[in-house]
């Protein structure tokens, strides 16, 4: 705290109007410290709150070298104060359940009425009882759904442990958009109680709760600080961008890995298994085991330079190429299929259907000198061909991409076009002259990323 205050003073002295703005800045700092202390006294997650407070201050110190405007200097404090005040409101609402005593009878309306007065328009979505293998530990839980004025639609989870004379609150959270049923996992250092949860947003971040039973008391385990160790454990250019599915019985979690060039939707750097242990009040990352690392030369290949070979034959090749205007809104790439026997080429652009319709190909003329002005031109084809032109774009981890590849994105590991052989065999694929091609045969097989041009 002293170090932070000195850094803030130096930053203020460096700004032209710093002295005039210092009272408001330090007033916000005092409010922040007071709010942090209030949260610490009410929260069921002291380890997580402490880890977040430390991370926030470290981030502030790293940014102090730049020249802040008055709004920027105050915005960081005020935004965090608002976040903490909402958490404090929720924690105090739940603490009222412990009055007049911490141990209370099982709520008679557990299945119908939300515990605590945290979420507005709250409804109970599920309840249950989890019992340990030795039947010595019993956990009662309730999941909720409603909304808050600050965060909108939210889910909630409330955990209670059986105690002498009734039930005692263990923990709760209203930060996620969904929560699963709690799980009890036996560990050498004490029984673990974990509840899977998801945050809002495309990253599906973790909103999990974890508690450990030590000497008859439940202690919260924070699961956020280990992520600071990820960059040092991964090869350069790889990262973790989404939430993970913890297995606390094995103390592991599988995950996809992203390259720097990957879109958030599509991880192409393979998979890894994260291995954890618990030290004190924190989950610690012990190791990262790469399950199927790609070879460096191919791993760095952008999609527009990717070439593929058929795993069952070398008579055909496929290339992805950037061709400029006319490729369509779904992808800026074309795909070229070439027969090594007839030397005939077939060109396609990608199209994506809405919902779960998948990705397909549409025949087009090969790019030529008129592309810059007229764009890529479609070729007419018989409707019987359309259902044969589906394509599955497959990553290193064998997951099917929901969108086609684009320029600058890491190339997919495999392509699978199950109907293309039928289309060739019956001469249904149009050539640039608009007429069907000659009959050829392709056995159904995966196309493997073979070269980076």
VEXPA-642728 format. One line per 5 residues: their letters; for each residue z, y, x of C-alpha. Coordinates in Angstrom, 3 decimals, padded with zeros to 6 digits. Example, Ala and Ser with C-alpha at 12.3 -4.5 7.8 and 13.67 -1.06 7.14 Angstrom:
2
AS = 007.800:-004.500:012.300  007.140:-001.060:013.670 .
//
This chain:
453
XXXXX = 000.000:000.000:000.000  000.854:002.403:002.871  -002.460:001.599:004.536  -004.330:002.316:001.302  -002.542:005.664:000.856 .
XXXXX = -003.435:006.770:004.416  -007.077:005.758:003.873  -007.220:007.680:000.610  -005.743:010.777:002.278  -008.345:010.691:005.067 .
XXXXX = -011.121:010.312:002.508  -009.850:013.248:000.483  -009.543:015.499:003.546  -013.166:014.732:004.450  -014.475:015.933:001.066 .
XXXXX = -015.111:019.684:000.556  -013.152:019.931:-002.673  -010.737:017.112:-001.873  -007.481:019.079:-001.870  -008.168:020.550:-005.313 .
XXXXX = -008.868:017.107:-006.736  -006.016:015.269:-004.967  -003.377:015.700:-007.753  -005.568:014.016:-010.374  -006.529:011.274:-007.941 .
XXXXX = -002.944:010.475:-006.958  -001.795:010.828:-010.558  -004.216:008.062:-011.499  -002.984:005.996:-008.556  000.610:006.276:-009.739 .
XXXXX = -000.388:005.214:-013.249  -002.292:002.274:-011.804  000.699:001.065:-009.774  002.984:001.392:-012.799  000.542:-000.540:-014.993 .
XXXXX = 000.185:-003.290:-012.396  003.964:-003.703:-012.323  004.129:-003.875:-016.119  001.435:-006.551:-016.189  003.225:-008.537:-013.480 .
XXXXX = 006.373:-008.655:-015.614  004.561:-009.894:-018.749  001.698:-012.052:-017.532  001.701:-015.859:-017.626  -000.787:-015.706:-014.718 .
XXXXX = 001.039:-013.924:-011.880  -000.974:-015.595:-009.128  -004.290:-014.539:-010.641  -003.132:-010.959:-011.263  -001.883:-010.651:-007.677 .
XXXXX = -005.142:-012.023:-006.268  -007.208:-009.617:-008.373  -005.062:-006.636:-007.362  -005.518:-007.488:-003.689  -009.277:-007.954:-004.081 .
XXXXX = -009.612:-004.633:-005.902  -007.787:-002.713:-003.194  -009.761:-004.383:-000.418  -012.976:-003.403:-002.174  -011.757:000.186:-002.505 .
XXXXX = -010.917:000.349:001.203  -014.379:-000.909:002.146  -015.977:001.875:000.084  -013.836:004.739:001.308  -016.255:005.696:004.049 .
XXXXX = -018.795:007.148:001.640  -018.581:010.594:000.041  -017.305:010.215:-003.519  -017.831:012.721:-006.272  -014.804:013.657:-008.361 .
XXXXX = -015.970:011.373:-011.177  -016.501:008.438:-008.815  -013.082:008.802:-007.222  -011.303:008.756:-010.556  -013.549:006.287:-012.343 .
XXXXX = -012.375:003.312:-010.275  -008.729:003.956:-011.028  -009.241:004.762:-014.701  -011.460:001.762:-015.348  -008.952:-000.611:-013.784 .
XXXXX = -006.080:001.023:-015.669  -007.936:000.446:-018.949  -008.578:-003.192:-018.053  -004.929:-003.748:-017.207  -003.701:-001.973:-020.316 .
XXXXX = -005.714:-004.356:-022.487  -004.282:-007.353:-020.629  -000.795:-005.883:-021.024  -001.327:-005.440:-024.759  -002.329:-009.077:-025.083 .
XXXXX = 000.551:-010.386:-022.965  003.173:-008.376:-024.840  001.776:-009.592:-028.176  002.156:-013.189:-027.013  005.625:-012.620:-025.571 .
XXXXX = 006.856:-011.729:-029.052  006.639:-015.444:-029.854  009.537:-015.948:-027.438  011.845:-013.714:-029.457  014.671:-014.266:-030.170 .
XXXXX = 014.502:-017.313:-027.848  011.983:-018.840:-025.459  012.191:-022.335:-026.984  011.127:-022.517:-030.623  010.165:-025.070:-033.258 .
XXXXX = 006.594:-026.295:-033.597  004.716:-023.654:-035.630  004.202:-025.075:-039.111  000.904:-023.216:-039.526  -000.529:-024.120:-036.097 .
XXXXX = -003.749:-025.430:-037.654  -004.264:-022.430:-039.942  -002.833:-019.297:-038.335  -003.453:-017.844:-034.868  -000.462:-017.677:-032.550 .
XXXXX = 000.211:-014.130:-031.426  -001.442:-010.976:-032.718  -004.080:-010.554:-030.024  -007.487:-011.079:-031.663  -008.585:-009.265:-034.782 .
XXXXX = -010.062:-011.322:-037.653  -008.668:-014.289:-035.762  -009.270:-017.839:-036.902  -008.096:-021.145:-035.442  -011.013:-023.173:-034.088 .
XXXXX = -009.126:-026.251:-032.837  -005.647:-027.603:-032.125  -004.421:-030.703:-030.376  -001.786:-032.560:-028.411  -002.278:-033.799:-024.850 .
XXXXX = 000.119:-036.425:-023.477  000.491:-037.542:-019.867  000.042:-041.204:-018.881  003.792:-041.741:-018.554  004.260:-039.930:-021.910 .
XXXXX = 006.889:-037.698:-020.333  004.803:-034.519:-020.693  003.384:-033.262:-023.968  001.149:-030.186:-024.285  000.405:-028.562:-027.625 .
XXXXX = -002.599:-026.245:-027.734  -004.487:-023.930:-030.053  -007.916:-022.351:-029.535  -008.866:-019.153:-031.366  -011.840:-016.921:-032.060 .
XXXXX = -011.942:-013.264:-033.075  -012.580:-009.912:-031.427  -010.863:-007.050:-029.630  -011.696:-003.350:-029.896  -012.365:-003.182:-026.158 .
XXXXX = -014.221:-006.412:-025.414  -015.835:-007.464:-028.679  -016.059:-011.144:-029.618  -013.599:-013.279:-027.679  -012.101:-016.745:-027.690 .
XXXXX = -008.474:-017.515:-026.945  -006.397:-020.464:-025.786  -002.625:-020.878:-026.115  -000.710:-023.651:-024.324  002.808:-024.847:-025.178 .
XXXXX = 004.856:-027.527:-023.430  007.489:-029.653:-025.113  010.986:-028.683:-024.039  014.483:-029.666:-025.032  014.933:-028.357:-028.551 .
XXXXX = 011.304:-027.497:-029.277  008.312:-025.938:-027.512  007.925:-023.330:-024.769  004.944:-021.116:-023.982  003.132:-022.145:-020.800 .
XXXXX = 000.153:-019.824:-020.740  -002.686:-018.163:-022.624  -005.889:-016.277:-022.095  -008.307:-014.260:-024.215  -010.794:-013.417:-021.466 .
XXXXX = -013.422:-016.056:-022.257  -015.991:-016.671:-024.957  -015.173:-020.376:-025.216  -012.415:-022.783:-024.196  -012.258:-026.544:-024.135 .
XXXXX = -009.377:-028.923:-024.722  -006.710:-028.991:-021.972  -006.648:-031.858:-019.477  -003.661:-033.359:-017.633  -004.454:-034.644:-014.132 .
XXXXX = -002.021:-036.529:-011.939  -001.699:-035.141:-008.410  000.671:-036.041:-005.542  002.279:-032.590:-005.582  002.701:-032.397:-009.332 .
XXXXX = 000.921:-032.839:-012.633  -001.958:-030.388:-013.235  -002.707:-028.822:-016.593  -006.215:-027.349:-016.730  -008.264:-025.802:-019.506 .
XXXXX = -012.007:-025.242:-018.999  -013.295:-021.863:-020.126  -016.422:-019.724:-019.888  -016.840:-015.976:-019.469  -019.568:-014.042:-021.237 .
XXXXX = -022.792:-013.220:-019.404  -025.728:-015.169:-018.017  -023.689:-016.368:-015.040  -021.351:-018.458:-017.238  -018.414:-017.581:-015.006 .
XXXXX = -015.183:-019.527:-015.120  -012.372:-018.556:-017.474  -010.372:-021.710:-016.688  -006.581:-021.838:-016.714  -004.696:-024.072:-014.275 .
XXXXX = -000.951:-024.800:-014.105  001.049:-027.206:-011.947  004.315:-028.867:-012.933  006.888:-028.520:-010.162  010.531:-029.504:-010.576 .
XXXXX = 010.258:-029.325:-014.331  008.588:-025.873:-014.475  004.960:-024.877:-014.901  003.485:-022.619:-012.190  000.093:-020.934:-012.491 .
XXXXX = -002.607:-021.689:-009.899  -005.200:-018.979:-009.330  -008.781:-020.214:-008.875  -010.633:-017.059:-007.867  -009.782:-016.197:-004.253 .
XXXXX = -011.474:-019.324:-002.829  -014.868:-017.817:-003.675  -014.427:-015.363:-000.798  -014.819:-018.344:001.551  -018.182:-019.508:000.188 .
XXXXX = -020.488:-017.415:002.390  -018.902:-018.806:005.546  -019.261:-022.397:004.282  -022.947:-022.254:003.280  -026.119:-022.092:005.393 .
XXXXX = -027.574:-018.573:005.713  -029.601:-017.495:002.708  -027.794:-019.740:000.215  -025.215:-018.727:-002.361  -023.302:-019.735:-005.483 .
XXXXX = -024.104:-017.573:-008.528  -022.698:-019.363:-011.571  -019.497:-020.888:-012.799  -018.690:-024.489:-011.930  -017.261:-027.515:-013.724 .
XXXXX = -013.991:-028.424:-012.018  -012.819:-032.029:-011.807  -009.120:-031.599:-011.088  -008.503:-035.336:-011.103  -010.718:-035.577:-007.986 .
XXXXX = -010.209:-031.962:-006.858  -013.969:-031.454:-006.637  -016.750:-029.567:-008.398  -020.536:-030.112:-008.261  -022.740:-027.029:-008.184 .
XXXXX = -026.310:-025.878:-007.808  -027.156:-023.580:-004.899  -029.372:-020.501:-004.946  -031.649:-019.112:-002.266  -031.796:-015.351:-001.781 .
XXXXX = -035.262:-015.327:-003.365  -034.222:-017.331:-006.442  -033.945:-015.809:-009.880  -030.531:-016.249:-011.483  -031.998:-018.720:-013.956 .
XXXXX = -033.420:-021.099:-011.399  -031.513:-022.496:-008.433  -033.883:-024.185:-005.966  -031.683:-024.861:-002.917  -030.331:-028.241:-003.999 .
XXXXX = -026.792:-029.177:-004.922  -023.434:-029.299:-003.232  -020.021:-030.792:-003.917  -017.060:-028.450:-003.421  -013.781:-030.027:-002.322 .
XXXXX = -010.464:-028.328:-003.027  -006.745:-028.539:-002.469  -003.777:-026.495:-003.721  -001.742:-024.412:-001.308  001.083:-022.449:-002.768 .
XXXXX = -000.213:-020.751:-005.875  -003.910:-020.849:-004.959  -006.825:-023.240:-005.129  -008.303:-023.499:-001.623  -011.848:-024.506:-000.703 .
XXXXX = -011.578:-027.250:001.931  -015.198:-028.325:002.329  -018.734:-027.919:001.014  -020.821:-031.108:001.119  -024.548:-030.475:000.732 .
XXXXX = -025.915:-033.292:-001.422  -029.639:-032.945:-000.728  -030.445:-030.049:001.608  -034.149:-029.237:001.758  -036.023:-029.109:005.032 .
XXXXX = -035.957:-025.540:006.426  -039.743:-025.081:006.574  -040.248:-025.945:002.917  -036.964:-024.531:001.651  -038.054:-020.978:002.484 .
XXXXX = -041.475:-021.289:000.839  -042.261:-018.691:-001.847  -044.018:-020.089:-004.901  -047.332:-018.270:-004.290  -047.800:-020.210:-001.016 .
XXXXX = -046.791:-023.660:-002.247  -049.053:-026.731:-002.047  -048.287:-030.059:-003.716  -049.467:-033.615:-003.254  -049.465:-036.384:-005.803 .
XXXXX = -046.825:-038.962:-004.893  -049.034:-041.826:-006.103  -052.289:-040.671:-004.496  -053.768:-038.170:-002.042  -057.024:-037.781:-003.969 .
XXXXX = -055.692:-034.661:-005.703  -053.870:-031.527:-004.605  -052.251:-028.659:-006.475  -051.721:-025.120:-005.219  -049.884:-022.139:-006.685 .
XXXXX = -051.610:-018.804:-006.003  -051.104:-015.161:-006.853  -054.214:-013.774:-008.511  -053.314:-010.342:-009.815  -054.026:-009.005:-013.338 .
XXXXX = -054.705:-011.339:-016.220  -052.384:-014.158:-015.292  -050.178:-013.359:-018.286  -046.649:-012.152:-018.947  -044.932:-015.483:-018.296 .
XXXXX = -045.993:-015.800:-014.646  -048.091:-013.880:-012.155  -049.325:-017.129:-010.589  -052.249:-019.450:-011.201  -052.278:-023.171:-010.557 .
XXXXX = -055.321:-024.839:-008.969  -055.958:-028.581:-009.324  -058.507:-029.949:-006.860  -060.098:-033.374:-006.745  -060.586:-034.733:-003.240 .
XXXXX = -063.228:-037.170:-004.509  -065.500:-034.806:-006.447  -064.299:-031.555:-004.814  -064.132:-030.071:-008.279  -061.484:-027.454:-009.023 .
XXXXX = -059.644:-026.714:-012.255  -057.727:-023.460:-012.695  -054.893:-022.703:-015.126  -052.386:-019.999:-015.980  -048.807:-020.592:-017.183 .
XXXXX = -047.551:-019.935:-020.697  -043.999:-020.338:-022.037  -043.194:-021.182:-025.638  -040.250:-019.632:-027.473  -036.982:-021.549:-027.633 .
XXXXX = -037.296:-025.121:-026.388  -041.091:-025.272:-026.489  -041.322:-025.614:-022.715  -044.021:-024.519:-020.265  -047.732:-025.270:-020.640 .
XXXXX = -051.041:-024.549:-018.910  -054.163:-022.843:-020.243  -057.573:-023.272:-018.523  -059.018:-020.109:-016.941  -061.956:-019.126:-014.787 .
XXXXX = -061.294:-019.158:-011.048  -060.435:-015.745:-009.610  -063.445:-013.863:-008.311  -064.672:-010.367:-007.484  -064.336:-009.191:-011.100 .
XXXXX = -060.610:-009.994:-011.328  -059.469:-006.528:-010.282  -061.318:-004.918:-013.173  -061.518:-007.600:-015.861  -058.558:-009.809:-014.973 .
XXXXX = -058.397:-013.584:-015.192  -060.580:-014.829:-018.028  -059.645:-017.763:-020.286  -061.984:-020.723:-020.749  -062.741:-022.174:-024.187 .
XXXXX = -061.435:-025.691:-024.785  -061.074:-028.230:-027.562  -057.787:-028.217:-029.472  -057.295:-031.896:-028.626  -056.609:-030.780:-025.048 .
XXXXX = -053.682:-028.480:-025.881  -050.920:-031.140:-026.187  -052.002:-032.653:-022.860  -051.339:-029.491:-020.850  -047.554:-029.481:-020.750 .
XXXXX = -045.994:-029.026:-017.305  -042.427:-029.572:-016.129  -041.310:-027.351:-013.226  -038.517:-029.196:-011.431  -036.017:-027.918:-008.870 .
XXXXX = -034.336:-029.644:-005.935  -031.542:-030.888:-008.184  -034.059:-032.405:-010.647  -033.263:-029.834:-013.324  -036.240:-028.617:-015.354 .
XXXXX = -036.847:-024.889:-015.122  -037.050:-023.092:-018.439  -039.540:-020.562:-017.019  -042.627:-021.019:-014.816  -042.555:-020.033:-011.139 .
XXXXX = -043.376:-016.481:-010.115  -044.393:-014.732:-006.918  -041.474:-014.231:-004.516  -039.356:-016.980:-006.111  -038.575:-020.094:-004.069 .
XXXXX = -041.120:-022.808:-004.820  -040.053:-025.633:-007.139  -039.605:-029.001:-005.448  -041.660:-030.998:-007.972  -044.242:-030.530:-010.697 .
XXXXX = -044.845:-033.069:-013.450  -047.946:-032.923:-015.676  -047.837:-036.126:-017.732  -050.997:-035.391:-019.772  -053.308:-034.170:-017.024 .
XXXXX = -054.511:-037.702:-016.198  -055.543:-038.297:-019.814  -057.373:-034.961:-019.885  -059.305:-035.847:-016.727  -060.048:-039.422:-017.780 .
XXXXX = -061.674:-038.289:-021.013  -063.424:-035.321:-019.419  -061.559:-032.762:-021.539  -060.862:-030.147:-018.871  -063.415:-027.287:-018.970 .
XXXXX = -064.991:-026.069:-015.751  -065.979:-022.488:-015.014  -069.342:-023.083:-016.708  -067.483:-023.864:-019.959  -068.517:-027.535:-020.017 .
XXXXX = -066.164:-030.537:-019.646  -065.748:-032.059:-016.237  -066.601:-035.551:-015.052  -064.280:-038.439:-015.847  -061.610:-038.973:-013.175 .
XXXXX = -058.298:-040.838:-013.062  -054.791:-039.706:-012.118  -051.892:-042.106:-012.506  -048.816:-040.399:-014.017  -046.665:-039.274:-011.098 .
XXXXX = -044.647:-036.377:-009.706  -046.252:-033.741:-007.546  -044.160:-033.137:-004.410  -043.948:-029.831:-002.521  -045.933:-030.718:000.584 .
XXX = -046.789:-027.537:002.469  -046.207:-023.802:002.612  -049.512:-022.102:003.283 .
//
